[in-house]
Amino acid sequence: YGIDFVVFDWYWGGGNTFLEHALRAYLNTPTNSLVPFMLLWANHTEVPRNLQEYDAMVDFWISRYFSLPQYMRFAGMPAVVVFSHPNLQKQAAQMKVSTAELLNRAISR
């Protein structure tokens, strides 16, 4: 039907996820390998509030999603869409790092 991949909104609660029923349904579908997926980090919530929560979130992505063969990759790297660039800047500043440093922190994990 012309669908090359699907992107799921993904919310982090500081130690757990929420509103991920569509993603769970996709992952439980036996034919999910036919349509690759990726996450859209819905970063318009209060978390992560610090670098430890950010690292825990990225580690969650790595352990749960990035190793799946149907996870979208660009130039061999797993990709995540960030919902709000202004919120990402605000979150990075709150963590006392630049936006680039915050993103590079995820890449280096």
Salt bridges, closest charged atoms under 4 A:
GLU20 OE2 - ARG24 NE 3.13
GLU53 OE2 - ARG49 NH2 2.75
ASP55 OD2 - ARG105 NH2 2.70
ASP55 OD1 - ARG109 NH1 3.61
ASP59 OD1 - ARG109 NE 2.73
